[in-house]
């Protein structure tokens, strides 16, 4: 799969802070999400316009942030107790993409259901 944007764009234009390995890990998922959220419109024009590339970078960062925040939130030793953070789901991904994409590009119908 050819990505809509590459790591140099992520670093230089978007100002992202992920390592190249993490970008490579999360970017394909971000691209798949954008394709879903736009009904395939994000991949209709190649090379991708800058707003689509920026949206992909924002979703990539959000996926990485969600991956870091999953898991144990707190632990207690006496009378053992563990609480877990909940995954934030698609709403935050949609919000990250919406910062860069025009209203007519995003499909708004599914964003309510998480």
N, C-alpha and C positions, 0 to 999 in steps of 0.2 A: 504494500500500500504506500503510495506517495503521499506524504504529509502536506497539508495546506501551507504550513510554514516550517522553516527549519530552525535549528538551534541558534545560529547567528542572528536571525531575525528576533527570536525570543529574547536573547541577551541584549542586543544593540537597540532595536526599535521599541520593544516592550519594556525592557529594563528588568527582566526576570532574574531571579536569584537561584533557581534550581541548577543542579549540576547537569552536565550533558546526559549522564546515565539516567537521572530521574526524569529529565525532559523526555528522553526516549521511552521511558516506561509509561508515563502518563499522557503524552501527546496523542498516541493512537486512540486512547479512550476518549480524550477530549474531542478529537475529530469525529469519532462515532457519535458522541453525544450531540455535537453541533449538527451533524447530518440528520439525526432524529428530531432535534428541536426546530429545525428549519424545513422539515419535510424534503430534505435532499437539496434545497436551494443553496446551501453553503458550498456545495461542490459542483454547482452548475456552471460556473465560470472559472476556468483555470488559465493562467495562474490566478489564485484567489486575490480579490481586492483587499486592501489594507484593513478595513474594518473586520472582515472575516478572520484574517490572520490574528488581529489583536484579540478578538473574541476567543479564538482557539487558545491563545496564550493565557488569557484570564481563566478559562475553564481548566486548563492544564494546572495552573497554580492552585485553583480551588480543589481539584482532585488530590493534589499532593498534600494540601492542608488537611483535607478530610482524612487522608490515610494516616497522617501523623497524630490526629486527635482521636482516632478510634482506640478502643481498648479500655483499660482500667482507668477510672477517674480517681478513685481513692480506695485505700485499703485500711483496715483496722485490725490489730493483732488480738487484743482481748475480746473474747466472744466474736470470733472471726467474722468480718463483714467486708464485702466488696461491692463497690458500685461502678457501673460501666457507663461510659459516654455513649450516647446514641448517635448513630450516623445521621448527618443532617439531610441527606437525600438530594433529590434533583432540584429543589427550590434554589439552593445556593448556586448550583451550576447554571441554572437558568438566569439568575440574577447577574452572575459574572458575565455571561454572554450578552445579556441585554444592555450592559453598559456601552457596548461597541456596535451593536447591530440595530438597524432601523426597525421600526415596529412591523412593517410589512414582511420582513424576512423571518421573524420568529413566529412559530405556531403557538398561540397563547392558550389553546384549549386544555392542554394536559398539565400546565404548570400548577394548577390548584391541587390536583391529586398528588399525594406524595407517597 
